[in-house]
């Protein structure tokens, strides 16, 4: 399945999959929060229009099996991009798709001239933390966040 997988830029046809994929993983571990709903209900207005990107991983049949977003951060928030809403469907877990999405986000942010990637996550998400650390992210002190579940804050410098 993975050999035929491709990562594409978000298009309006992906809106339902973006929401479904993220609601599935968030709902499995946590409660959906108002900040989740804002980004999931209007990805164009809340991620793309302010200068961010969203990537959708599709299988050979064109079915969305993963996603990740880059939310533009202003200078007050350290600049660069925040890696948001990265997830892989249950069926695609363990295939390396998460790593491919991460590499794609790093490459895209670098190509857009960002100096860093920032993320917020939860200490219970061990596979995600392993991927982030393996991808060069380092822990930061706690930060102000709209997410009650966020208790780990990380960043990665970009070339």
N, C-alpha and C positions, 0 to 999 in steps of 0.2 A: 504494500500500500504506500509506503513512504517514498519509494522511488518515483512514483507518479504524482506525489503531492507537490503543490505549488503554493507560494505565498504571494498574494496579490494585494493591491491597495483597495481599501474599503470603497464600495459603491453602494448606492441606495438599496440595491437588492440584498445587501448583507445585513441590513438593520435588524431584521428578526433574528438572524443567527447570532449576531453580536450580543443581543439581549439574552437570548436563550442560553448560549454557552456560559455567559457570566453569571446569570441567575442560578444556573445549575451548580457551579462550584461554590459560589458564595452561600447559597442556601444549604449546601451539604455541610458547611462548617460554621456558618455565622448567620446573623439576621441581616437582611437587606437594609441598607441605611439610605437616608435621603440623598446623600452625595452619590451613592450608586445609581439611584433612580435617575438623577439628573443626567449623568453621563450615558446611561444605557438607553434612556428614552429619547435623547436628542444628541446622538454622537456628532452630527454635522455641526450643530450650533455650539456644543460645549467642548469639542475636541478639534475638529477639522477647521472650522472658521477662525478660531483663535491661533492657527498656525501649527496645529498638531497633525499627527498621522495615525491611521488605524490600518493594521494589516490583518488579513484573513487567510488562514491556511485552508486550502481545499484539497480534497482527495481526488482521485482520478475521475470520479463521477461529478465533480463540481460541488460536492457537499462540504459545507464549512465544518472543519474538525478542530479548529483552534483559532486563537486571535490574540492580539496584543495592540496596545495603543501607546502613542507618545504624546503627552500633554505638554504644550509649551509652557515654560516657567519664566516669569518676568525676573528682572534683576533682583527685586526685593526677595524673591524666593530662590535665589542662587543661580538663576539662568539655566540654560540647557533644557532638557526634557525630563518629565516624570514618566517612568515606565508604568503603565496602568493596565489593568484588566487583562493580564496575560493568563491564558488558560488553554488547556487541551482537552478535547472530549474524552470521556472514559475509555472509549474504544481505541483511541490513539495514544493512551498513556504508555510509557515505557518504550516508545519507538524512536526517541530522539527528537521528536517534533518540538518539544519545549526548547531544546538547545538551538534548533534551527530558527525558531521564532526569535529567540534572544539574539542570536548572531545577526539576524535580519534587522532587528531594532537598533543594535549597536552600529551596524553599517549605515543605516538610514540616518541616524542622528549625527554620525560623523560626517556624512556627505552634506548634511544641512548646516555644518559648521558649529555644532554644539560642543561645548567644552566638557560637559558632563551629563550623565544620566543619574537620576535620583529615583528611589522607590520607597514605598511604605508597605510593610507586610506584617504577618503575625508569626510569633515564635512557634506556633504549633504546626506550621506548614513546612515540615522538615525537607521534603523533596525540593520545594521551591527555594528554600534557603541554600541548599546545596548547589543548585544551579546558579543562583545569584553569586555565591562566593567563588564558584569555579569560573564564572564569567568576569571576575575581577572586581566585584562590588565589595566594599568595606563598610563596616558598621559605623554609624554616626550616633551622636547623643540624641535623646528623644527630641521631637520637634512638635510644633503645633500642627494638629491634623483634624480634619472634619470626620475622621473615621474612628469610632470607638474601638474597633478591633485592632487597629494599627499599634503595635508595640515594638516593631523593629524598623529602623530607618537606615537606609544604605545609599551609597553613591559609588559611581565609577567614573573616573576621569577618562576622557576621550582624547585621542591623538590630535 
